[in-house]
Amino acid sequence: MSVTQTVIELEERLWQANREGDGAYYDRVLRDDVLVVSRFGVMGKTDVVPQVQANRNPYLKTELSGHHVLELGADTALITYRADVVAEVNGSETEFAVLATSVYVREDDGWRSAFHQQTPL
């Protein structure tokens, strides 16, 4: 599988894990020193994994589009795309869109997320 296909698949699977409240998947894929920047602030792995696991405002639908992948080196890749999301917030469905960027690093046990950032549209 190409690097482009790999990182697109990883991003798709992370959004799926978010929909399912699968914190264990995040725990496996995120590096221990990951940085995540979103409307919730700047977080590390110890913040993100429990938040996904709790699934308090579940994502009901996520659609990713406009993927662009840049291979920064043999073992590093950046991906950027648009995510359209339907989430349940306080019992009501809410729609929003973000532009997202992630950086992945290939390590001995596979590709791991080192950085993820979202900009609300």
URCOR-V791486 format. One record per residue. N is the residue number from 1. RES is the residue in one letter. SS is DSSP state (H for helix, E for strand, - for the rest). PHI is phi in degrees with one decimal (none if undefined). D_CENTER is the distance of its C-alpha to the mean C-alpha in Angstrom with 1 decimal. Layout:
# URCOR-V791486
[[N RES SS PHI D_CENTER] [N RES SS PHI D_CENTER]]
This chain:
# URCOR-V791486
[[1 M - none 20.0] [2 S - -72.1 19.3] [3 V H -59.5 16.6] [4 T H -57.6 15.4] [5 Q H -61.8 15.3] [6 T H -62.8 13.6] [7 V H -71.0 10.5] [8 I H -63.2 10.4] [9 E H -62.8 10.8] [10 L H -62.2 8.2] [11 E H -63.5 5.5] [12 E H -57.8 7.8] [13 R H -68.6 8.2] [14 L H -65.0 5.0] [15 W H -65.8 5.7] [16 Q H -63.0 9.2] [17 A H -61.5 9.1] [18 N H -62.8 8.1] [19 R H -59.7 11.1] [20 E H -91.3 13.2] [21 G - 67.3 12.8] [22 D - -90.8 12.2] [23 G H -62.8 11.8] [24 A H -62.5 13.6] [25 Y H -65.7 11.0] [26 Y H -59.0 8.6] [27 D H -60.4 12.0] [28 R H -74.4 12.7] [29 V H -90.5 9.8] [30 L E -78.1 9.3] [31 R E -67.3 12.4] [32 D E -62.1 14.8] [33 D E -101.7 14.9] [34 V E -58.0 11.2] [35 L E -117.7 11.1] [36 V E -124.3 8.7] [37 V E -117.8 10.5] [38 S E -149.9 10.5] [39 R - -62.9 13.5] [40 F - -88.7 13.8] [41 G E 109.6 14.6] [42 V E -97.5 13.8] [43 M E -130.9 12.7] [44 G - -110.4 12.8] [45 K H -58.8 11.9] [46 T H -67.6 15.0] [47 D H -89.0 13.8] [48 V H -71.3 10.3] [49 V H -57.4 11.5] [50 P H -64.9 14.5] [51 Q H -64.7 12.9] [52 V H -64.1 10.7] [53 Q H -59.5 13.9] [54 A H -67.0 16.1] [55 N - 49.9 14.5] [56 R - -69.2 17.0] [57 N - -121.7 15.7] [58 P - -60.9 14.4] [59 Y E -77.5 12.5] [60 L E -90.9 15.2] [61 K E -149.1 14.0] [62 T E -136.4 11.1] [63 E E -128.3 12.3] [64 L E -101.6 10.8] [65 S E -149.3 13.6] [66 G E 65.1 15.2] [67 H E -61.3 13.2] [68 H E -131.4 14.7] [69 V E -118.0 14.4] [70 L E -121.5 16.6] [71 E E -81.6 17.8] [72 L E -86.0 18.7] [73 G E -179.1 20.8] [74 A - -61.8 21.5] [75 D - -126.7 18.6] [76 T E -141.0 16.1] [77 A E -143.8 14.0] [78 L E -114.6 12.2] [79 I E -128.7 10.4] [80 T E -133.7 10.7] [81 Y E -170.3 10.9] [82 R E -106.5 11.6] [83 A E -122.1 10.0] [84 D E -101.9 12.9] [85 V E -126.8 12.5] [86 V E -115.9 15.4] [87 A E -127.0 15.2] [88 E E -95.8 18.1] [89 V E -124.9 19.2] [90 N - 52.9 22.5] [91 G - 82.7 23.5] [92 S E -120.3 23.0] [93 E E -75.7 20.7] [94 T E -127.8 19.0] [95 E E -107.0 17.5] [96 F E -154.6 15.5] [97 A E -131.8 13.7] [98 V E -136.6 11.5] [99 L E -97.2 11.3] [100 A E -127.0 8.1] [101 T E -136.0 8.5] [102 S E -132.9 7.1] [103 V E -120.9 9.9] [104 Y E -117.6 10.7] [105 V E -124.9 14.1] [106 R E -82.9 16.2] [107 E E -119.9 18.0] [108 D - -55.5 20.8] [109 D - -98.7 18.7] [110 G E 117.8 16.3] [111 W E -78.0 13.2] [112 R E -129.6 11.1] [113 S E -81.5 8.3] [114 A E -105.4 10.5] [115 F E -158.0 8.9] [116 H E -146.3 6.3] [117 Q E -137.9 8.4] [118 Q E -126.0 9.0] [119 T E -117.0 12.6] [120 P E -63.7 14.2] [121 L - -98.8 16.6]]
